[in-house]
């Protein structure tokens, strides 16, 4: 699709976003948190030997709270401080739930729900009641046990990556022993295309680059990521790469300030006092959803300049003949029309890429949140192979995972795409075949619930309601489930909107640094960290560990056959089972005695030998997507003389946000002062007749939002940006058919004045 909006008329407003990220606002955030009443406890927690609660880039564990796997100091970020501070809130007052009706709780924003405090006792909302009420743990166990004594195809779980490997393993083992494969996970809504695409290409669905490898790269291609906000620790590595003369190529429709320059407190003199370190060597702003075209263009440019590593391609890959045929037969005009970048831009980028010795290709949800997300990942893999940048130190593919242990959940078998080696190991452990009935991923779970095919749901963390597109459908679907049990540390909007038909249980659990036993987590770069036991500040609370709760439920449902399920309350025993059944996790059997953290075996490739059927990388054709937007008539049209236009909406997190949890309402880096804003290219403002800071209506295919303030910013023309999860109400559940992941980053919307 060409970006063929009308030429701008009249004066064009200037973008209001920043030109650099990080810097002194980070120091101010640390200072404010340190001087707060919870400051001493915050610093005690920061130094605790447990992994960071925030992103999957990972730090902490046995090296101490501020150190990474290589022992480097000062590896904590403000996002981590925000997450810990939220967990150090006092308990929700006992009178709050009895004093506030469900209608009052449903009026709360994500931030206000999170600020209610910590959950400290079990609660239940019964059918027809207007208030949550307390209940005993004995009653909880009875209700949940009864709920899960339904036919296995009618029970399910949903999980987030904030919990431990041990809890994740128990969850999947419990359900698979029941005969259910309905193990929906937050990864279904984010990096499932990465897992599927990389597994097809290389036989392994995780990063093939570890931290040490990244430090040997002299080039990084960073696609669809706002790392300064969501993975701030990665910025230290990009700063180091630029300082050693390397190249950072950023591809993103939004000109994110922190990817231009970033002031890192880890480098107080050369970065902070210097006004920020340069990050992007090149910054490309393609049409949202056109990444397959961008990478096909890079491949074509590499071929035409003779920069394809033919010796590597022919020796270590299959399927290259069909890919080369696609490159040769696809005209430049089709590529540039699709992605909105010029041939010259793509050729220049390919030349910079070819000049690098070792390149890491990294991406986040700007790649996966599309109807062709899996194809986008394959296009990146193709480019890495054609340029010879896989299977050697300092080079490879690196999906940047979101939540701190989301990759660990996949490793533990919390997935609807269980790999054969683990399937065989679990069948041997349980002494019988696992059910062959395919399980529900997250979107399939919502659709099944909407059809009345789910009776019981156990949610291990997360916000299933808030994370889903089409909020009205999510609320309706969850309302058709008989029983939902939420294990959580704090309230969220899902606990007030994602309510079951008969009974909703809200169950308080310890967080990672409070849990009274050791646990482990896995970073997005395949590093397993060991968390030491902790204690909670919630005196008199009735919290339980997730491992203890799941082991008790498993015992009630399964007794002592074929394993001693109650013994699974001992996480060390759970680790023994993990070591026996999870590929690459054998060292976990000794970790309690050795305290030795480790890299999961078989995932980081230092040589071009891959765990595919042939031992070679598998290349594949990646079709150009059809990015045609509907006309205004699709939304009911614009009246004669009415101001407005149709755009492609990107839904994204703000800088002060982690997953669905909002810590700050505004986003100063993008110039967006509150949540009810939309970021537009200044030329689109002029062409549409809309004015900066007027309040408009945004109409999607599933719903409408009113009173949205227009903010001019450095975003690709023809695109717009709003905040997730508030904008979820706009979008219907268009998804990648190969992974089930929704297309959050390309949502057709009509903007109307007024």
C-alpha distance (Angstrom), angle and dihedral (degrees) to the residues before:
residue distance angle dihedral
X1 . . .
X2 3.78 . .
X3 3.79 119.7 .
X4 3.80 92.1 -121.8
X5 3.80 102.8 154.7
X6 3.82 115.1 148.8
X7 3.76 118.2 -82.1
X8 3.78 115.3 -92.6
X9 3.79 116.7 -92.9
X10 3.79 123.1 -153.5
X11 3.82 127.1 -10.8
X12 3.77 115.9 -13.0
X13 3.83 118.2 -138.8
X14 3.79 115.7 -123.8
X15 3.81 120.4 -114.9
X16 3.79 111.9 -97.2
X17 3.80 98.6 -154.0
X18 3.80 125.6 108.0
X19 3.80 127.9 -97.5
X20 3.80 96.6 -139.7
X21 3.78 140.4 27.5
X22 3.78 138.8 -143.9
X23 3.77 114.7 18.5
X24 3.77 125.9 113.0
X25 3.83 96.4 -8.1
X26 3.81 86.0 68.2
X27 3.80 91.8 53.5
X28 3.81 89.3 47.3
X29 3.81 90.4 51.8
X30 3.80 92.1 50.8
X31 3.81 91.1 47.2
X32 3.78 94.1 50.1
X33 3.80 92.0 48.7
X34 3.80 92.6 46.3
X35 3.81 92.9 50.7
X36 3.81 94.0 47.4
X37 3.84 121.0 101.2
X38 3.81 89.2 -98.9
X39 3.83 92.3 50.4
X40 3.83 97.5 107.0
X41 3.79 91.7 47.6
X42 3.82 89.3 46.0
X43 3.81 92.1 57.3
X44 3.78 91.7 44.4
X45 3.80 88.1 54.3
X46 3.80 94.2 44.4
X47 3.81 88.3 57.9
X48 3.80 94.7 43.7
X49 3.81 115.5 115.5
X50 3.78 95.1 -110.6
X51 3.78 134.5 105.5
X52 3.78 120.2 -94.9
X53 3.81 114.8 -89.6
X54 3.78 93.5 -137.7
X55 3.80 130.3 66.1
X56 3.80 129.6 2.1
X57 3.80 92.4 -114.8
X58 3.77 82.5 89.6
X59 3.77 141.1 -158.7
X60 3.78 136.1 176.0
X61 3.77 128.9 47.2
X62 3.77 122.3 114.8
X63 3.80 93.4 -10.6
X64 3.80 89.0 62.6
X65 3.75 131.4 -97.3
X66 3.82 97.1 -70.2
X67 3.81 100.1 44.7
X68 3.78 132.4 83.9
X69 3.80 128.7 -144.3
X70 3.81 91.0 -79.6
X71 3.79 91.6 52.7
X72 3.80 94.5 -110.3
X73 3.85 112.7 156.3
X74 3.81 131.5 -132.0
X75 3.80 94.2 38.5
X76 3.80 99.1 145.8
X77 3.80 127.1 103.6
X78 3.78 138.3 -159.7
X79 3.81 89.9 -103.9
X80 3.80 87.7 63.2
X81 3.80 90.7 49.5
X82 3.81 90.8 51.1
X83 3.81 91.9 50.3
X84 3.81 94.0 48.7
X85 3.80 93.5 44.3
X86 3.79 90.2 54.4
X87 3.81 89.7 52.3
X88 3.82 91.2 51.0
X89 3.79 93.4 61.4
X90 3.81 116.8 120.9
X91 3.77 119.6 -100.6
X92 3.78 119.3 -76.4
X93 3.83 103.3 -95.1
X94 3.79 111.1 -100.5
X95 3.79 90.7 -125.9
X96 3.80 94.5 54.3
X97 3.79 98.8 80.7
X98 3.78 92.9 41.3
X99 3.80 90.3 47.2
X100 3.80 100.2 44.2
X101 3.76 120.7 63.6
X102 3.76 123.8 -139.0
X103 3.81 89.5 -105.4
X104 3.81 90.2 56.5
X105 3.81 91.9 48.4
X106 3.80 91.3 49.3
X107 3.81 89.5 57.4
X108 3.82 90.6 63.5
X109 3.79 121.2 104.9
X110 3.79 120.8 -131.5
X111 3.79 90.5 -97.8
X112 3.80 94.3 48.9
X113 3.80 92.2 46.7
X114 3.80 90.0 52.4
X115 3.82 90.6 48.0
X116 3.80 93.0 58.6
X117 3.81 86.6 88.5
X118 3.78 137.7 -120.8
X119 3.77 123.0 -28.1
X120 3.81 107.8 -118.3
X121 3.81 107.5 170.4
X122 3.81 137.4 30.6
X123 3.80 116.4 -89.3
X124 3.79 135.2 -171.5
X125 3.79 133.4 -161.0
X126 3.79 109.2 -158.0
X127 3.77 125.9 -157.3
X128 3.79 111.5 -81.5
X129 3.82 94.4 13.1
X130 3.79 124.3 119.9
X131 3.82 98.4 -154.0
X132 3.79 138.9 52.1
X133 3.82 111.2 -115.4
X134 3.83 131.9 -160.5
X135 3.81 122.2 -108.8
X136 3.80 136.9 174.5
X137 3.79 126.2 -95.9
X138 3.81 89.5 -119.0
X139 3.80 89.0 58.6
X140 3.82 90.3 45.6
X141 3.80 91.7 55.3
X142 3.81 91.7 48.2
X143 3.80 93.2 50.3
X144 3.80 95.9 45.7
X145 3.80 92.8 45.2
X146 3.80 91.0 51.7
X147 3.81 91.4 46.6
X148 3.81 92.4 54.3
X149 3.80 94.6 48.7
X150 3.77 88.0 87.1
X151 3.81 127.2 108.0
X152 3.83 107.3 -64.5
X153 3.79 94.5 -119.1
X154 3.83 88.5 59.8
X155 3.83 98.1 54.7
X156 3.80 125.2 75.1
X157 3.78 146.6 163.5
X158 3.79 136.4 -141.6
X159 3.79 123.3 -162.9
X160 3.78 143.8 -179.2
X161 3.78 129.7 -148.6
X162 3.79 97.2 -110.3
X163 3.81 93.5 91.2
X164 3.81 131.5 74.3
X165 3.79 134.5 -85.3
X166 3.78 88.7 -115.3
X167 3.81 93.8 55.9
X168 3.80 91.0 44.3
X169 3.80 92.7 51.4
X170 3.80 91.6 48.2
X171 3.80 91.8 49.1
X172 3.79 94.6 54.2
X173 3.81 93.4 40.9
X174 3.80 91.1 51.8
X175 3.80 93.3 51.1
X176 3.79 96.7 41.4
X177 3.81 90.0 50.4
X178 3.81 87.3 54.9
X179 3.81 88.8 53.6
X180 3.80 96.0 -106.7
X181 3.80 126.1 125.6
X182 3.82 92.8 -178.5
X183 3.80 95.2 124.6
X184 3.80 104.6 146.9
X185 3.80 114.8 -178.6
X186 3.79 138.5 -175.0
X187 3.82 88.2 -110.9
X188 3.80 87.4 70.7
X189 3.80 86.0 68.5
X190 3.80 96.7 47.6
X191 3.82 126.1 15.8
X192 3.81 103.6 14.2
X193 3.84 89.0 109.5
X194 3.81 88.4 55.7
X195 3.78 92.4 52.2
X196 3.80 93.6 46.9
X197 3.80 96.5 41.0
X198 3.81 95.3 46.3
X199 3.80 92.7 44.6
X200 3.80 89.4 54.5
X201 3.78 92.2 47.2
X202 3.81 102.0 39.0
X203 3.82 108.1 7.8
X204 3.82 91.3 -112.4
X205 3.79 126.2 81.6
X206 3.82 101.1 -155.3
X207 3.79 136.9 71.2
X208 3.79 114.2 -58.6
X209 3.82 88.9 -160.9
X210 3.80 125.1 78.5
X211 3.80 126.7 -163.4
X212 3.79 93.3 -93.9
X213 3.80 90.4 50.6
X214 3.80 91.8 51.7
X215 3.78 88.7 54.0
X216 3.82 89.2 58.8
X217 3.82 94.1 53.1
X218 3.79 122.6 103.0
X219 3.80 94.1 -168.5
X220 3.79 136.4 44.1
X221 3.80 126.5 -174.4
X222 3.81 105.5 -160.0
X223 3.80 113.9 -168.6
X224 3.80 131.0 -175.0
X225 3.79 95.3 -11.7
X226 3.79 133.9 126.8
X227 3.79 91.9 -164.0
X228 3.84 95.6 164.8
X229 3.81 88.7 66.3
X230 3.79 103.7 29.6
X231 3.83 104.4 28.6
X232 3.82 106.0 20.4
X233 3.81 94.0 164.6
X234 3.79 89.6 65.1
X235 3.80 87.8 63.8
X236 3.81 90.5 69.4
X237 3.80 89.5 59.8
X238 3.81 92.4 47.8
X239 3.81 90.4 50.1
X240 3.80 90.5 51.4
X241 3.81 91.2 47.5
X242 3.80 92.4 52.7
X243 3.82 91.0 46.3
X244 3.80 90.8 55.9
X245 3.80 90.2 52.9
X246 3.80 99.0 -95.4
X247 3.79 130.6 145.4
X248 3.82 127.2 -116.4
X249 3.80 115.2 -165.8
X250 3.81 112.2 -167.8
X251 3.81 121.3 -163.8
X252 3.80 114.1 -171.1
X253 3.83 134.2 128.7
X254 3.83 87.8 -134.7
X255 3.79 118.8 66.1
X256 3.82 94.3 -134.6
X257 3.80 110.8 -156.5
X258 3.79 96.0 -140.0
X259 3.80 90.8 55.2
X260 3.80 90.1 58.7
X261 3.80 96.2 49.4
X262 3.80 130.6 -9.5
X263 3.79 130.1 -168.8
X264 3.80 108.2 -149.3
X265 3.83 120.8 -166.0
X266 3.82 86.6 -148.1
X267 3.82 86.4 73.4
X268 3.81 102.0 39.4
X269 3.80 98.2 171.6
X270 3.78 107.4 33.3
X271 3.83 96.1 34.7
X272 3.81 109.7 24.6
X273 3.81 99.4 36.7
X274 3.78 91.0 37.9
X275 3.79 92.7 62.9
X276 3.78 94.1 -105.4
X277 3.79 135.5 -44.3
X278 3.81 120.4 -91.5
X279 3.80 112.8 -108.9
X280 3.82 114.1 172.2
X281 3.80 117.7 59.0
X282 3.82 87.9 -177.6
X283 3.81 128.2 12.4
X284 3.81 119.5 -162.2
X285 3.82 120.9 -170.7
X286 3.81 108.1 -162.6
X287 3.79 128.5 177.5
X288 3.83 108.4 -80.8
X289 3.80 111.2 -94.5
X290 3.82 95.5 19.8
X291 3.81 97.7 105.0
X292 3.82 93.8 116.8
X293 3.82 87.6 57.8
X294 3.82 92.2 47.0
X295 3.79 92.2 54.1
X296 3.79 93.3 42.1
X297 3.80 86.5 54.1
X298 3.81 91.1 50.9
X299 3.80 89.5 49.2
X300 3.82 91.2 50.3
X301 3.78 91.5 48.7
X302 3.81 91.2 48.9
X303 3.79 90.4 51.3
X304 3.79 94.4 48.1
X305 3.79 93.0 50.4
X306 3.82 91.6 47.5
X307 3.80 92.4 -114.0
X308 3.81 100.0 128.8
X309 3.81 110.1 114.6
X310 3.79 94.9 -127.1
X311 3.79 96.3 175.3
X312 3.80 90.0 55.5
X313 3.81 95.0 42.3
X314 3.80 94.9 50.7
X315 3.80 94.3 43.1
X316 3.79 99.0 44.3
X317 3.82 110.9 25.9
X318 3.79 142.7 60.6
X319 3.79 127.6 -153.6
X320 3.79 95.2 35.1
X321 3.80 93.3 125.5
X322 3.82 93.2 65.1
X323 3.79 91.7 44.1
X324 3.80 92.8 50.8
X325 3.81 89.0 49.1
X326 3.80 89.2 54.5
X327 3.82 91.1 48.8
X328 3.79 92.4 50.2
X329 3.80 97.1 44.9
X330 3.81 98.4 43.3
X331 3.83 108.2 89.3
X332 3.78 120.8 -134.4
X333 3.79 89.0 -120.6
X334 3.81 91.6 63.1
X335 3.80 92.1 48.2
X336 3.79 96.3 48.0
X337 3.80 92.9 42.9
X338 3.80 89.9 53.9
X339 3.80 99.4 46.1
X340 3.81 100.8 29.8
X341 3.81 92.5 -131.3
X342 3.79 121.4 119.0
X343 3.78 124.8 -114.7
X344 3.80 88.1 -116.0
X345 3.81 92.0 55.5
X346 3.80 92.0 50.6
X347 3.80 93.4 44.9
X348 3.81 91.8 50.1
X349 3.81 90.8 48.8
X350 3.81 91.3 49.2
X351 3.81 90.0 51.3
X352 3.82 91.0 53.3
X353 3.80 89.3 47.4
X354 3.80 92.6 49.9
X355 3.80 91.3 50.3
X356 3.81 91.6 60.9
X357 3.79 121.0 95.0
X358 3.83 97.6 -149.6
X359 3.81 125.1 10.4
X360 3.79 131.9 -166.5
X361 3.81 116.0 -155.8
X362 3.81 108.9 -151.0
X363 3.79 130.2 177.3
X364 3.78 144.5 165.0
X365 3.77 135.0 -166.9
X366 3.78 95.4 -46.8
X367 3.81 83.2 79.6
X368 3.80 100.8 38.9
X369 3.83 101.7 40.3
X370 3.80 94.5 80.2
X371 3.77 137.9 93.8
X372 3.82 86.8 -109.4
X373 3.81 97.0 38.4
X374 3.80 95.2 134.6
X375 3.81 90.4 50.2
X376 3.82 89.4 50.7
X377 3.81 90.0 55.7
X378 3.80 91.1 47.9
X379 3.82 89.4 51.4
X380 3.81 89.8 55.8
X381 3.81 90.8 47.4
X382 3.81 90.0 50.3
X383 3.80 91.0 52.8
X384 3.79 92.5 48.3
X385 3.82 91.4 52.6
X386 3.81 96.1 43.9
X387 3.81 89.9 52.7
X388 3.82 92.3 45.9
X389 3.80 92.9 -116.5
X390 3.80 102.0 135.9
X391 3.77 133.7 78.2
X392 3.79 97.9 29.4
X393 3.82 137.4 84.5
X394 3.78 115.5 -75.7
X395 3.80 94.6 15.1
X396 3.77 138.3 83.9
X397 3.79 146.3 75.6
X398 3.81 121.9 -49.7
X399 3.81 121.7 -177.7
X400 3.81 107.8 -161.7
X401 3.80 105.4 -133.8
X402 3.77 122.4 -150.0
X403 3.80 119.2 -143.1
X404 3.79 118.8 48.0
X405 3.83 98.1 -106.6
X406 3.79 102.8 18.1
X407 3.81 90.3 116.5
X408 3.80 90.6 49.4
X409 3.79 90.2 57.3
X410 3.78 89.8 56.7
X411 3.79 91.4 47.8
X412 3.81 89.7 51.5
X413 3.82 91.0 56.7
X414 3.81 99.3 -100.5
X415 3.77 91.8 142.8
X416 3.78 140.6 94.5
X417 3.81 88.5 -131.1
X418 3.80 100.4 64.6
X419 3.80 112.1 -177.9
X420 3.81 117.7 -122.7
X421 3.83 98.3 -116.6
X422 3.80 91.3 56.9
X423 3.80 92.3 41.5
X424 3.80 90.6 56.5
X425 3.81 91.9 46.2
X426 3.82 92.7 50.6
X427 3.80 91.4 47.9
X428 3.79 89.5 53.2
X429 3.82 90.6 48.6
X430 3.81 93.5 49.1
X431 3.78 94.4 38.5
X432 3.81 94.7 -129.4
X433 3.80 141.0 67.3
X434 3.77 118.5 -82.7
X435 3.77 117.7 -117.2
X436 3.82 112.2 -82.0
X437 3.83 91.3 -150.5
X438 3.84 108.8 113.8
X439 3.80 113.9 -115.4
X440 3.79 130.3 -128.2
X441 3.78 117.9 -99.1
X442 3.79 115.1 -154.2
X443 3.79 98.5 -82.4
X444 3.81 91.8 40.8
X445 3.81 88.4 50.9
X446 3.81 91.5 55.5
X447 3.79 91.1 47.1
X448 3.82 92.3 47.9
X449 3.80 91.0 48.4
X450 3.78 90.3 48.5
X451 3.82 87.5 55.2
X452 3.82 91.6 50.9
X453 3.83 95.0 -109.4
X454 3.85 98.7 124.4
X455 3.82 123.9 74.0
X456 3.81 104.2 171.1
X457 3.81 133.2 26.5
X458 3.80 129.9 -175.4
X459 3.82 114.8 -162.7
X460 3.80 115.6 -161.4
X461 3.81 99.4 -162.1
X462 3.78 124.5 -50.4
X463 3.79 132.5 87.1
X464 3.79 107.5 -94.1
X465 3.79 92.7 178.7
X466 3.80 95.2 47.2
X467 3.80 95.8 43.6
X468 3.81 95.9 55.2
X469 3.79 128.4 88.0
X470 3.81 118.4 -121.6
X471 3.80 96.6 38.6
X472 3.78 93.1 -160.7
X473 3.79 91.8 57.0
X474 3.82 91.3 46.9
X475 3.79 92.0 51.7
X476 3.80 92.7 46.5
X477 3.81 93.2 46.6
X478 3.80 95.3 49.8
X479 3.79 88.4 47.3
X480 3.81 89.2 63.0
X481 3.82 93.9 58.6
X482 3.80 113.2 96.8
X483 3.84 98.0 -142.5
X484 3.81 131.3 15.2
X485 3.82 122.2 -177.6
X486 3.81 116.2 -165.4
X487 3.83 117.3 -162.5
X488 3.80 105.3 -162.1
X489 3.79 145.8 144.5
X490 3.82 96.9 -142.8
X491 3.80 137.3 17.4
X492 3.79 119.3 -94.7
X493 3.79 135.4 179.6
X494 3.80 91.5 -93.7
X495 3.79 89.9 65.2
X496 3.81 89.2 60.0
X497 3.82 101.4 36.3
X498 3.81 104.2 26.8
X499 3.78 94.8 67.5
X500 3.79 126.9 160.5
X501 3.79 124.9 -124.8
X502 3.82 96.7 -115.2
X503 3.80 110.5 10.8
X504 3.80 137.1 2.8
X505 3.80 117.1 -164.8
X506 3.81 121.3 -158.5
X507 3.81 107.8 -164.0
X508 3.84 124.0 -171.7
X509 3.80 118.7 -136.2
X510 3.80 136.9 178.1
X511 3.78 117.5 -97.7
X512 3.80 122.5 -128.3
X513 3.80 98.5 -85.4
X514 3.83 93.2 43.4
X515 3.81 100.2 48.5
X516 3.84 109.6 119.5
X517 3.81 93.9 -135.8
X518 3.78 137.9 46.9
X519 3.79 119.4 -82.8
X520 3.80 136.2 175.4
X521 3.80 135.7 -139.6
X522 3.82 134.8 -173.6
X523 3.77 125.2 -131.7
X524 3.79 124.3 -138.2
X525 3.80 87.4 -102.9
X526 3.83 93.8 58.3
X527 3.82 97.8 -100.7
X528 3.83 115.8 142.0
X529 3.82 114.3 -146.3
X530 3.80 128.0 -163.4
X531 3.81 117.8 -138.6
X532 3.79 119.1 -153.2
X533 3.83 120.9 -137.0
X534 3.78 118.4 -89.0
X535 3.77 142.5 179.6
X536 3.78 136.0 -118.0
X537 3.78 129.5 -119.7
X538 3.82 90.2 -145.1
X539 3.79 100.0 102.8
X540 3.78 111.5 -159.7
X541 3.79 93.8 12.9
X542 3.79 123.4 144.4
X543 3.80 98.2 -137.1
X544 3.80 124.0 151.5
X545 3.77 132.6 -164.6
X546 3.77 115.2 -107.2
X547 3.80 90.7 -128.0
X548 3.81 91.5 55.1
X549 3.81 92.7 47.5
X550 3.80 94.7 48.2
X551 3.81 93.1 44.5
X552 3.80 90.7 52.1
X553 3.79 91.7 49.2
X554 3.81 90.4 47.4
X555 3.80 91.2 50.7
X556 3.79 92.2 50.2
X557 3.80 91.7 49.5
X558 3.82 99.9 38.0
X559 3.81 107.0 22.6
X560 3.80 110.5 -157.2
X561 3.80 100.0 -39.9
X562 2.98 128.0 140.9
X563 3.82 91.4 -10.9
X564 3.78 132.8 13.9
X565 3.80 97.2 -94.0
X566 3.80 95.5 -175.9
X567 3.80 89.4 54.8
X568 3.80 85.7 64.3
X569 3.81 86.8 78.9
X570 3.82 82.5 83.1
X571 3.83 104.5 79.1
X572 3.81 90.6 -157.7
X573 3.80 88.5 64.7
X574 3.80 90.0 47.9
X575 3.80 87.9 54.0
X576 3.81 89.7 53.0
X577 3.80 89.5 56.4
X578 3.80 92.0 45.5
X579 3.81 90.4 52.2
X580 3.81 89.5 52.5
X581 3.79 98.1 46.8
X582 3.83 111.6 25.6
X583 3.82 115.3 79.9
X584 3.81 112.3 -119.2
X585 3.80 94.5 13.5
X586 3.82 100.8 97.0
X587 3.86 92.6 115.8
X588 3.81 89.0 63.4
X589 3.81 89.3 78.4
X590 3.82 89.7 68.8
X591 3.79 101.0 35.0
X592 3.82 95.9 98.6
X593 3.78 90.5 58.0
X594 3.79 99.3 34.4
X595 3.83 100.9 34.6
X596 3.80 82.6 -149.3
X597 3.80 114.4 149.8
X598 3.78 116.8 -152.8
X599 3.78 149.7 -170.3
X600 3.80 115.2 -106.2
X601 3.79 106.7 -107.5
X602 3.80 123.1 -116.4
X603 3.80 99.9 24.6
X604 3.81 109.0 84.6
X605 3.79 107.6 69.9
X606 3.80 116.0 -152.5
X607 3.80 90.6 167.1
X608 3.83 129.7 39.6
X609 3.79 95.4 -103.4
X610 3.80 112.7 115.7
X611 3.83 133.8 -171.7
X612 3.80 93.5 -112.4
X613 3.81 124.8 120.2
X614 3.82 91.0 -95.5
X615 3.81 97.5 32.5
X616 3.81 87.7 -118.8
X617 3.79 133.6 104.9
X618 3.80 114.4 -94.1
X619 3.81 115.1 -133.8
X620 3.80 121.7 -164.0
X621 3.78 140.1 -174.7
X622 3.84 112.8 -99.5
X623 3.83 111.9 -157.8
X624 3.78 120.9 -139.7
X625 3.81 109.1 -105.0
X626 3.78 124.7 -120.9
X627 3.81 103.3 -119.8
X628 3.80 98.7 176.5
X629 3.79 111.3 146.2
X630 3.81 120.1 -143.1
X631 3.77 119.5 -106.4
X632 3.80 121.7 -106.7
X633 3.82 88.2 -99.9
X634 3.81 87.9 69.2
X635 3.81 87.2 69.5
X636 3.79 95.7 40.5
X637 3.79 96.1 -80.5
X638 3.78 135.2 -106.0
X639 3.78 120.5 -77.0
X640 3.79 119.4 -120.5
X641 3.79 108.0 -72.3
X642 3.82 93.0 6.7
X643 3.80 114.1 140.6
X644 3.81 119.2 -127.5
X645 3.80 148.0 87.9
X646 3.81 144.2 -149.0
X647 3.81 116.5 -103.8
X648 3.79 140.6 170.7
X649 3.81 107.1 -106.3
X650 3.80 122.3 -147.2
X651 3.80 113.2 -157.9
X652 3.79 111.7 -153.1
X653 3.78 144.9 158.2
X654 3.77 121.8 -97.6
X655 3.79 122.7 -121.7
X656 3.82 89.6 -103.0
X657 3.79 96.7 54.4
X658 3.81 141.0 86.4
X659 3.80 116.0 -160.7
X660 3.83 105.2 -49.8
X661 3.83 93.8 -21.5
X662 3.81 114.1 100.9
X663 3.81 117.4 -154.3
X664 3.82 98.0 172.4
X665 3.80 127.2 25.2
X666 3.79 96.8 -146.4
X667 3.80 134.3 59.2
X668 3.83 108.9 -150.9
X669 3.81 93.6 179.2
X670 3.80 91.1 63.6
X671 3.79 93.1 34.9
X672 3.83 91.3 -116.1
X673 3.83 107.7 139.0
X674 3.82 97.7 -168.6
X675 3.80 143.1 4.9
X676 3.83 97.4 -91.4
X677 3.80 95.2 71.3
X678 3.79 137.6 107.3
X679 3.81 124.1 -152.1
X680 3.82 114.6 -138.4
X681 3.77 136.2 176.6
X682 3.83 108.1 -104.5
X683 3.81 91.4 -126.1
X684 3.82 90.5 55.1
X685 3.78 88.1 53.6
X686 3.79 91.8 55.7
X687 3.80 94.3 42.4
X688 3.80 92.6 51.1
X689 3.77 96.8 44.4
X690 3.79 90.9 -121.0
X691 3.80 119.3 136.4
X692 3.78 131.6 -136.3
X693 3.82 111.9 -93.9
X694 3.77 96.9 6.7
X695 3.80 116.0 132.9
X696 3.79 114.6 -112.2
X697 3.80 142.1 174.2
X698 3.81 119.8 -108.2
X699 3.80 113.4 -158.1
X700 3.79 122.2 -166.6
X701 3.78 133.2 177.8
X702 3.83 92.3 -94.9
X703 3.80 104.6 31.9
X704 3.80 149.7 -18.0
X705 3.80 136.2 -110.7
X706 3.80 122.3 -159.4
X707 3.79 133.6 -164.2
X708 3.80 93.7 36.9
X709 3.82 114.2 161.5
X710 3.81 117.4 -133.4
X711 3.82 115.7 -131.2
X712 3.83 121.9 -174.9
X713 3.79 111.6 -134.4
X714 3.80 146.8 155.4
X715 3.76 98.2 -79.7
X716 3.80 130.1 131.3
X717 3.77 113.1 -85.5
X718 3.80 110.7 -102.3
X719 3.81 91.7 31.0
X720 3.80 133.8 91.7
X721 3.81 135.6 -170.8
X722 3.80 131.5 -141.7
X723 3.77 132.8 167.6
X724 3.78 125.4 -89.7
X725 3.03 131.6 -109.3
X726 3.83 94.6 23.2
X727 3.81 91.7 58.0
X728 3.82 92.6 51.9
X729 3.78 88.6 92.3
X730 3.81 89.1 69.6
X731 3.78 100.6 58.5
X732 3.74 134.0 73.8
X733 3.77 115.9 -142.9
X734 3.80 101.1 -89.6
X735 3.82 104.2 164.3
X736 3.77 145.4 177.0
X737 3.82 104.0 -92.4
X738 3.81 92.0 -146.6
X739 3.81 97.7 53.4
X740 3.80 106.7 15.1
X741 3.82 90.6 -125.5
X742 3.82 114.3 146.3
X743 3.80 122.5 -118.6
X744 3.82 96.4 -116.4
X745 3.81 92.2 155.0
X746 3.81 98.2 58.5
X747 3.79 112.8 43.5
X748 3.82 117.7 157.2
X749 3.81 110.6 -132.5
X750 3.78 138.2 169.7
X751 3.80 117.2 -136.6
X752 3.81 115.9 -151.2
X753 3.77 129.4 -173.7
X754 3.79 112.5 -113.5
